[in-house]
Amino acid sequence: MVTLLESLSCCYGRVDHCGEAGEKCDEDQLRRRGCQKQASPENTQLEDDPGLAETVRLAEQLLPNGTMTQWQRRFCTARNIRRYLDGRGGNPAAAADIFAQALRWREEYREVLSGEREPKWQTDLRVLARGEAGHPIIYGCFRFNVPATQSTTQHIIEHMAAVMEAAANAAKRRGVVGADTVMDCHGYRVADNLNPAPMLALMRMANQPYRDGLRTAIVVDAPQSFQLLWRAAKPLLSEKTKQKIRFVSREEALKLLVALNGPQATEEVDRVMRLNRGTAEGCRGSRFPSELRDDDADGAGQEDDEQESFSGQALARRLTRRLTQHFSKTGQHGQKVCQRRRRVRFPLSGLMCCRRRVPIADAGA
């Protein structure tokens, strides 16, 4: 409750930490200890960098009616704009073109991204763990895939958008760039993935609003039939993004995760993959879009200083939703099945393939 009240304070979370054990430092202490707050890109003012300011000016001209909404303008931070400007070799006109596309996308999905409206969660995709350096790990298993139909496609896309936003905010809270994604192909069936719309939407997110948000994509145990989906997505990716995608076995994936994120985060991913292969229930998750409990203490669900909650109503909805999830029987059951931290060991052999294709029930249904 103390954390909840503190998160509502107008100044909570705005004090920099540079000492040990969460010691708070004022501006004088920051300077004495050599912290580079003033020099960091996050604190650069747009007017101090002509390239950034010009990118914003040109991007605004490309938007409907040549104006930005309040929500779009919150995204115009030095850190965000610099990703697009650097990606276009410092050319403001070229950067403005893709930045305007990102702003239009964010406006289209504003209600979901801001927390004003909760998506109808469809699959098990969520932020599952965090690596030693602070990089979030997104995990999803095709065992719980929901076929894209006329009634589910938009919900699937909104689910993915909320997870991508949660991962981006989790990375920024730890001062890192990019997240790792684990795409577990256990239970993949071609018949459930004939509609490429969700995959194409995900590629659009990676190329525009979450540009450079992907550090590594790990595709685990992909069957030969997965190539059909990959051929549809591959042409939409830049060469830089393609180089970040690794097709590996489960054993290879664990070794790669240890190298990228350390043993603790890898153990959590391994635990979930074992449950998805060795138990009838699997591990669909119970906390969406993120299971990072340490973010709750830091103000999870809230935007960073430059992109905080879009409205008081949105903040109230988020707080109510989190309290409801915490005390609901569904959440308690999910914690028993998927959130327990006991060291459970399953034999490597005898893996089961579950073909259940039931979407996660809407909490509001």
N, C-alpha and C positions, 0 to 999 in steps of 0.2 A: 504493500500500500504506500509505503514511503516513496518507493521508486515511481509509482504511478503519479503521486502528487508532485514529485519533483519534475517529472516530465512535462507537467502542465505549466511549470514556471517559465516566465518569458526569458529568463537568463540561464536556465539549466542547460548544460551541455555546451555552453559558449565559452568555457574557460579551458585554455590549453593545458595539456598534461605533458610535462617533460621530465618529471622526477620519478623516483622509485615509489612503488606501491600506491600509484594513483595520486601522488602529490600534485597539488594544483599550483600553477605558477602564474604570477601576474606579469605584466609587460616588462617591468624592470628585471624580474628573475629570468624571463625568456632571453633578454639581451645579455645578461651576465653569463648565462649558461651556453650562449652561442646558438640558440635555436633560431631557425631561419624563417620564422613566421612571415616577416615582411617580404621576404624574397620568394616565397612560395608562389606557384602559379595560381593557387586557390585564392590568394589575396591580391592578385594583380587586378587593377582597375582597367576596365575596357578602354577608357580614355588615355591610359598610359601606353597603350599599344595600338598604333594606327592600323595595323593589319587586322587585329581583332575587331576594332570598331567598324572598319570598312566591311568586314564580312557580315556583321550584324545588319548594317545599313542596307547592303545589297540583298541579303536574305529577306528582309522585311518587304522589300519591293516585290519579291516573288510570291508573297502570300496573298490570299484573297483580300481584295480591297487595299492591298499594300500596307496593312497594319497588323501588329501582333496583339494577341490577347494577353491578358495578365498571366495566364498559365504558361503560355509560350515564352514570355519574357523572363519568367523565373528560370528557364532552362539556359538562358543566355549568360552563363558564367564564363570567366576566362578559361577555366579548366576545360569546360565542354567545347567551347569554340576552338580552342587550340588543337584539339584532336582533329577537327575537320580541316583547319588551316594547314597543319603539318602534313596531313594526309594528301593534300593537294599541292605540296611543294611550296607553301607560302603564298599561293595565288588566291587572293580574296574572292575573286569572281567565281572561280571553280569551287572553292570551299562553300560559298554562299548557296550554290545550286543544291548540293547534297544536304547542307544544313537546313535549308528551307523545306526539303522533303522530310527531314526528321521532325521539324516543328509542326508540319501538317499532320504527320502521323501521331505525334503526341497530343495534338488537339483532338484528333479522331478518337483516341482512347483515353481521353482526360479523366473520365469518371472512374475508370478502373485503376489507372496509374496513381491518381491522387487519393484513392481510398474512399471516394464518395460513394461508389457502388462496388459491392463484392462480386467477383465473377462466380459463375456456376462451375465449380471445380469439376473437371472431367477425368483427368488421368492422375497418375502418381507423381508427375513432374513437380519438383520443389527444390529449394536450396536445402541441401541435406547436411553439409558439414563445412568447416572452415580449416584451411591449411595453416601450417605453422607461421607462415609469413603474412597471413590474413586474407588470402584469396578464397572466395566462396567456391563451393563445389555444388553444381547443379546436377541432380540425378533424375533419370526417368527410365522406366522399364517398359518394353513393348508388351509385357504380360498384361498390363493394365491399359493397353491402348484402346481408345474409343474410335470406331470408324467415323470418318468425317462424312456427315450427311447434311441435308438442308437444315435440319434442326439442331445439329451439334457443332457445325464448323465454326460459327462465330464464337461460341462458348469456348471451344478449344483454343482459338487464337487469343481470346481475352485471358485465358488461363496462362498461356505462354507469356503474354505481355506482362502480366503481374509478376511472374517468376523472374523474368529478365530485369524488371525494375527493382525487385527486391535484391537481386544479386548485385546490381550496379550500386545501389545504396549501401549494401553491406561492404562492398569493396572500398567505397569512399570513406566509410566510417573507420576503416583501418589504414587509410592512406595508401592503398594499393590500386593498381590498374588491372582490370580483367578478372574473369572467373574461369574456372575449369568446368567443362561439361562432360558428364558420363552418360552416354546413350547405350543402355543395356538392351541388346537385341534378343534376350531370352524371351521366348514366346511369340516372336515375330511371325506374322502370317500375311502373305501377299493380299489375300482377300480383304483384309481389314485396312489396307493402305493403298487402295486403288485411286483414291482422291488425293492428289498432291497438294491441295490448298493449304493445309496446316504447315507442311514443310516449306512451301514457297513463302508463306507469311513469316516463318521463322528466319528464312534467308534474308528477307527484306529487313527484319529487325536487326540482324547482324550487320548488314551493309549500311544502314542509315542511323536510326535512333541510338543503337548501342554499338556504334562503330568503335573498333578496338576494344570492345568489351569481352571478347573471347581470347583467353590465353591459350588453352588447349582443349580440343574436343576429342574425347576418347570413345570410339565406337567398339563395343564389346561383343564378341561372339556373333558377328554379323554373318548370317547364312548367305548362300549364293543368291537367293531370291531377293535379298536386300539391294542388289545392284540396280534393280528397276527403279527404286525410289532414289538411289544415289545419282543415277543418270539424269533424273529430272531436276535435282537440286544443284548438281555440280556446275552447270553453265552459269548459274546466278552468283557464284562466289568469285571473289578476286583471287589472284594467285597467292597473295599474302595469306588469305584466310584458308585456302586449300592446304597450305603447308602446315597449318596448325592442327589438321585433322589426322588422327591416327586410328587405323583399323587393327585391333589387337585381340588376343584371347583374354579370357578372364585373368589367368595367371600373369600375363604380360601387363595387363591393365593395373594390377595391384603393384607390380614393381615400378611402373611409371608413376603411379600416384604417390608412392613412398618417396621417390626422387623429387617430385614436384611439391608435395604438401606434408611430408612427414608421416610417421607411423600411426599417430592417433587418428587423424582424419581418414587415412586409408583403412584402418580397422573398422570405422563406422560404415564406410562404403562397402567393405567386404561383408560386414554383418548383414546389411540389407540385401546384398546380392545372394548371400547364402539363404536367407529367409525366402526370397522370391523363387529360389530353385528347390528348396528342400521342405517347404511347408505348404499345406493346402491354402492357408490364408494369405501367405506372402507378406509383404510389407508395403502397403499402399500409402502409409503416412497419415497423420491426423492433424498436422499443422501446415496450413498453406497461406501464403506462398513460400514460407521459410520455416525451418525447424531450428534455426540458430537462436537458442535461448539467451545467449550472451548479448544478442542485439536487443532483447527485451529490456535489459537493464540500461542499455545505451539509448533507448528510445526507438526501438524497432517499429516500423510502420510509419515513422515520421520522416520527412524529407530532411536533407542537410540544411544548413543555415540559408543557403541560396535558393533552396527549393523545399521549403517546409510545407506543412499541410495547407492545402489550397483553400480550405474554409473551416470554420469552427464546426460545422455540421459533419464534415468529413472526419475530423479528429474524433468527434463524439461517436460516430459510427464505428470507427476502428477500435476505440477503447471498449465499446459495448460488445463488439464481435469477439475481441480477445478474452474478455471476461466470460462470455458465454461459452467459448470453446474450452476454456480452462475448467469450468465447473460442470460441463455437460457430461452425460454418461458416455456419449460417443467419444469425447476426448479422453475420458478415463479408460475406455476400452482400448483406444488407439495407443495410449501410453503403455498399457500392459503388453500389447502385441508388438509394438514397433519402437517405443521409446525407452524400454528398459536398457540398462547399461551393463547387465551382467555379461560376463565373458562366455558366450555360448559357442560351442564348437560343433560343427557338423562335419561328417565325413565328406571327402571330395567326391566320392562316387555316389551312385544312386540318385542323381538329380532328377527332379520331376518337372514335367512341362505342363503347366496349368493353362487351359484355354478359355478361362472365364473372360468374358468381355463385357463386364457390367460396369458402367460409369459410376464414379463416386457420387453418392446421393447428395443433392443440394441441401445444405444445412437449413436453408429457409423453406424447403418444401413442406 
